[in-house]
């Protein structure tokens, strides 16, 4: 959860820093209106490309995390199934032992009664 928060904070800082730098460059650069518009267009394309790359990286990280979570869930399901089978086997064996003990006692009682 903290990785996602850190990544979100980084992304916001990256975008705000980029925009702040672009505005400062436009305000302090001695250019004509046409040159400024061309610069704005170039910077907006560059920023769009960077944002797209960042979004693709975030998507790749999310897919990797989802795949890891699925693998972990599968592993836990296998462990749970194995443990459940062990518990069932143990309960059956205990039940058989108890049944044999009861049968032995019942046989003795029947012999005594006869």
Phi, psi and omega in degrees: 000322181289330177298320180293319179296318179295319179294319179297318178295320178297315181298315179297314179298321179297313182293313180297318179297319178296315179294319179298316179296321179294316179296317180297319179296320180292322183287326185260354181272129179276086181231162176282169180299320180295317178295321179296318178296320178295319178296317178300317180297314180298315180294323180293322176295316179297316180295320178298317179297317178296318179297321179295317179297318179296319179295320178295320178295318179297319178296318179297318178296319180295319178295319179296319179295320179295318179296318178296320179295319178297317180297318179295319178296319177298317179297317179295323178296319177297316180297318179295319179297315179299314181296321178297318178295321177297318180295317179297315179299316179297317180296320178298316180296318178295320179296319178297317178298317179294319179297316178297321178296317179294317179298319179298316179294320180293322178296318179296318180295321180293321179293319179294322182288333183277000000 
